[in-house]
Amino acid sequence: MAVRLVDWCWRHALAVVVASLAVTAALGWYAAAHLSLDTDESKLISSDLPFRKVEKTIDQAFAHATDRLAVVIDGPTAELAEDAVERLARALPAAHKGIVHGAARPAEEMYFRKNGLLFLSPAELEQIVERLVQAQPLLGSIAKDPSLRGLLASVDLVLQGISHGQAAPKDIEPLLAQLDKPAAAIAAGRTPEPVDWQGLMSGGPAKDAPRRFLMVHGPLDYGALEPAADLIGAVHATARDLGLVPEKGYRVRITGSLALADANFATVAEGVEISAPLSFLAVVALLFWGVRSARVVAAIIISLIVGLVGTAAFATAAVGSLNPISVAFAVMFVGIAVDFGIQFVTAYRNERFLKDDPRAALRGAAASMAAPLTLAAIATAVGFLSFMPTDYTGVSQLGLIAGCGMIIALVIDFTLLPALLALLRPLPEKEPVGLRLQGADAALRRHARPIVLAGCAVGLAGAALLPLMPLDFDPLHLQDPKAEAVATFMDLAKEPDNGVYHLATLAPSVEAARALADKLSDLPEVHRAMTVTTFIPEGQDEKLAMIGDVAMVLGPTLNPARVLPAPSPDELVAAIGKLAGQLEAIAPDHPPSRVLAGHLKAIAAKGPRAAAEYQNAAAAGLPALLSGLRRSLEAEAVSLDTLPAEMKREWIATDGHRTRVQILPKFDVQDEEQRRRFIAAVSAVAPEIAGAPISMEEAGRVVIRAFAIAGLGALAAIGLLLWLMVRRVLDSVLVLAPLVLGALATVIGARLAGIPLNFANVIALPLLLGIGVAFNIYFVVNWRNGVTDHLSSPTTRAVLFSALTTGSAFGSLAVSPHLGTASMGMLLFLSLSITVASTFVVLPAIFHLIGKPK
């Protein structure tokens, strides 16, 4: 049937090519118009698994908390970071209507900024109260005039007190030191650092880090490669417009699940832009080297393009939307389908050397390749389809598309490819097609036994190392660590209180959540267990009385009836010069005063520009400082009923009963052993938990299970297929034995190369089985047909160049900046190399030990 089909396509070559191109154009239009991309990573693992159901339940209970960007703003000081986040929160929705739906600070943070004093011990609170009262004159002056002019006026007021003997110069040395740092820098022509007002007020290092968070949400386009790209772009553009740039001491970064997913796909796309041209050039160059005919290369390339379009059309009809893994079907198709084309063309070239008639040569090629090529295509398809029964839906979709693509490639190789060869009429061969490896064949015959024994030893070593195969199912380890979202996430992960690796569960009520949190807090693996009652402080009455007293004293001071307008540049210069003169006049023998006076005089001499720079460094944080103080002195008695609504919304579900419990790990959960300890300890108390550690652990198990099911299933199915088609148990064993050896040797190679098994490269095993089956079948068929010099046969040439082209397609992935793609390319290239070595060396050695077939 194959011979007749090929012959018919030869005789009607023009009609076959025109019809094929017309159908390809129609299928290409169909695929382009209807094939979409779904970049939602949550769909890569089956939603029917228990841990996914728990995730879904929690997400539905707190739906508003999903699909948000986390914007991290680092400022020069806490006050300037506070000012920056407030400005960014106001500007974002106004500047990007339709893109940014909302920008809000975390409810817990805003709650603590108002009620944080209630969570201090009475002793700590008393110290803060005393310092605030002592700073009343300074605070009163800058409250009336929150500028450098008001600040310097307050210092002038203190100096007047010193002149009347009410204080000593040493009493204001901390204040003078803070003012002198930026003054000295500006006087020397350097960039100044802002004044740390919080450190000055607290009498020590600032406890409030100069970092703020903003949660941003907006519409997402999951049909695009980067669904949140517009949202992320809006944040960065607004930050630049507001001057929140590194040159001014700010750093605005974006992370969170959305940003991480976008960074992942952006890096994948960047890798494709690098690897795709490399792969194409390498494949074309190797084809030219292997077949030595531009016409033959053109026939193979056209066949590949037609097959790829047909496979894309099948994907459109079968799944409609590609996931982040199944988009790799194109690379897989080209890498493997090129093997089929090379095998057919090599057989044709060999027949063309032996026969003058090209039509007869083509019929001979069809007769020789019908069985092995069909068997190889079906076996490769089985290798891909073996992932379909697994819960790893991302790869199962890839398996379906690529598996059916193998059948499409087979059909094209027996229809379009012969027609193209008929039209292009490649020149006849002038020399045999095989490789000149007769010496290698002789060496294999002489050393067949030790080669087979060595292969068995390698297989046993690989089997022993199989349980120790390195595993890494942290999705972050697949991404470029330099990407903003990844680097920011890892930065936040260093501090346990940021909770990026927390676990969460739901309790039926607030009381049950409190009791569960108490149990979980007692676990040695738990850093902290939090629920809504965590935000209700103890001993409120005593602390509220202290806060009320200082509020009565400072309230009028912090809220003056009239605030002066901003000073002009000339007024700033005058204020700087005036304070310099006062320092020299009142404290001429006080070194800090004398030094500051000199620096202030230098700034005044430089004029308004230097004065404005000093204003930004010394006084820009004053409004935020005053605002924070006013807010903290407004603390009120807190109970569950009086908690802010936005706070309750983060911890109590929409049904008003179910309450979230958040558990933070004490150890580094990126370490596999510590992660498992943490999960085991928490799940013993609360079985239904979700979170990043659970996802990493359970998704890893899904992948391992998929790996095992696909590998064993592919072996069993391919073995059965071989037996049904060749009806010889020995032939089936001969095809499968090098495969098993190649797989076990790959384990050794992966260990030596330090390549762990991860979400991306797990497809290597079934792919290895499919490719290896194709290679081995060609050799077994040759052996059955009486071939004894296997390495010098045309089949070896075809397999070699097929392996080189496939290896170049896979190897090009290794240069991708996306670590997952790179690891997939490296493992595929490694496994392919070992498989080819097994086919070229071990399999012929086995043939020589067995002898001639019956």
Salt bridges, closest charged atoms under 4 A:
ASP7 OD2 - ARG11 NE 3.20
ASP7 OD1 - ARG359 NE 2.65
ASP7 OD2 - ARG363 NH1 3.58
ASP38 OD2 - LYS43 NZ 2.66
GLU55 OE1 - ARG52 NE 3.13
ASP74 OD1 - ARG211 NE 2.68
ASP74 OD2 - ARG251 NH2 3.97
ASP74 OD2 - ARG253 NH2 3.11
GLU82 OE2 - ARG105 NH1 2.69
GLU82 OE1 - ARG113 NE 3.75
GLU82 OE1 - ARG212 NE 2.63
GLU82 OE2 - ARG631 NH1 3.66
ASP83 OD2 - ARG87 NE 3.03
GLU86 OE2 - ARG105 NH1 2.63
GLU109 OE2 - ARG105 NH2 2.86
GLU109 OE2 - ARG113 NE 3.09
GLU109 OE2 - ARG212 NE 3.80
ASP145 OD2 - ARG149 NE 2.59
ASP156 OD2 - LYS578 NZ 3.60
GLU173 OE2 - HIS590 NE2 2.89
ASP180 OD1 - HIS599 ND1 2.62
ASP208 OD2 - ARG113 NH1 3.02
ASP208 OD2 - ARG212 NH2 2.74
GLU351 OE1 - LYS355 NZ 3.00
ASP391 OD2 - ARG705 NH2 3.98
GLU429 OE2 - ARG349 NE 2.85
GLU431 OE2 - ARG292 NH1 3.13
ASP472 OD2 - HIS477 ND1 2.81
ASP474 OD2 - HIS477 NE2 3.58
GLU484 OE1 - HIS236 NE2 3.15
ASP491 OD2 - ARG211 NH2 3.09
ASP491 OD2 - ARG253 NH2 3.06
ASP497 OD1 - HIS527 NE2 3.12
ASP497 OD1 - ARG528 NH1 2.18
GLU525 OE2 - ARG677 NH2 3.95
GLU571 OE1 - ARG149 NH1 3.23
GLU584 OE2 - LYS601 NZ 3.33
GLU636 OE1 - LYS114 NZ 3.91
GLU650 OE2 - HIS64 NE2 3.22
GLU650 OE2 - ARG68 NH1 3.96
ASP655 OD2 - ARG658 NE 2.68
GLU672 OE2 - ARG676 NH2 2.61
GLU697 OE1 - ARG675 NE 3.15
GLU697 OE2 - ARG676 NE 2.54
GLU698 OE2 - ARG701 NH1 2.97
ASP731 OD2 - ARG728 NH1 3.76
ASP731 OD1 - ARG784 NH2 2.82
ASP789 OD1 - ARG445 NH1 2.73
